[in-house]
Amino acid sequence: MHEFSMALEVINLARREAEKNMAATVQEITIEVGDLSGVEADAFESALGLLVKDSILCNAILTIVRTAGKGICIACNHEFEMVQRMATCPICHCFPSKISGGEEFRVVSLVVE
Amino acid sequence: MCDTCGCGDSGELKIHDRQTTHDHTHDHGHSHDHSHTHGPGSVLFMNTHDQPASKVINLNLDILSENNRIARINRHVFKEQKILGLNLVSSPGSGKTSILEITIKALISKRRIVVIEGDQQTLLDADRIEKAGAPAIQINTGSGCHLDARMVETAFKKLCAQPDSILFIENVGNLVCPAMFDLGEFKRVVVISVTEGEDKPLKYPYMFQSSHLCLINKSDLLPYVDFNTDKAMEYARSLNPAMEFIVVSAKTGDGMDQWYEWLGKQQVLMSSGTV
């Protein structure tokens, strides 16, 4: 459900940036969605697709870049790929691990004109 | 020439995408109204490349940055006014409102308490809180599944809270979405009840990782359900080693004194600037 709110945030953010740059339209937008960000990339993309009509993003090409989750074991410092937030270290089997990647949810860039 | 879509590339406009590796300019003089995908990305709508003077803005800006900015303002305002802001989150029916009712009745003669109530619809919870003796503002989120910092900012202004108050923000009953939205609270309190199953923390890790205290409610029902309190705590600590726990019953009042002590401690910590 919160993907709709996030999509609205993206539209507002894009509008603010376009205004700041005195641009009339956004041609392209690149968004990074980490696998541990709490945002479902597919749901987010669907929500954005529904909400962009009549907005600054109505003609924009959307690129979503997925970032894999990564964690650092607090016991042995081993960095490993985390597919979920609760993961056991594959080397020493300890937990929890400190999340070191995959929590990103940000607008990377816009192309405006 | 762009390798991906074949359009011209004059070197001005750059898209830096490490997965699509598709950098090109779109300031060429001809128009071509094809739609095209960029690697794993997708086309929202038809793209018409027929306007000059494109500009790339490299932002790297958190999508929740506006919410977080307002949350920081809320936090600052609460601190300036010595308001202890607590964000209560849980699944629907865990007993947040009942806990608040009994808390207000027990403490209102000694402490100032104000409440922001979040629900999709109805004024029922705000009515219950006011009957218990504290001023309340109801936010109806409509189709929304969480409160955000701006809603709290607006509601807080209407509350006209006195200094040294406790501000309870009862979030929409939902263990998923409210985890993402900082409201400016001093601490986040997650409520679970013993009728829910001890594996809740593992199923909703975002919420348990972002909370400071876990109230385990409806302890009066423990003899009748299979809830393993120790296991629930173990699961929550495996996600969040710093998590504190208090087992309570809003029905019988068991454990509530510990909760009131915790509230008193937070007021001291907040006033002294310690998090």
Interface residues (C-beta under 8 A of the other chain):
Chain A: M1 H2 S5 M6 E9 V10 N12 L13 E17 N21 A23 T25 Q27 E28 T30 I31 G38 V39 E45 L48 G49 V52 L57 C58 N59 A60 I61 L62 T63 I64 V65 R66 Q84 R85 M86 F95 P96 F105 R106 V107 V108 S109 L110 V111 V112 E113
Chain B: L13 I15 H16 D17 R18 Q19 T20 H26 H36 H38 G39 P40 G41 S42 V43 L44 F45 M46 N47 T48 H49 Q51 P52 A53 S54 K55 V56 I57 N58 L59 N60 L61 D62 I63 L64 S65 E66 N67 G144 C145 H146 D148 N174 V176 C177 A179 M180 F181 L202 P205 Y206 Q209 S238 L239 N240 P241
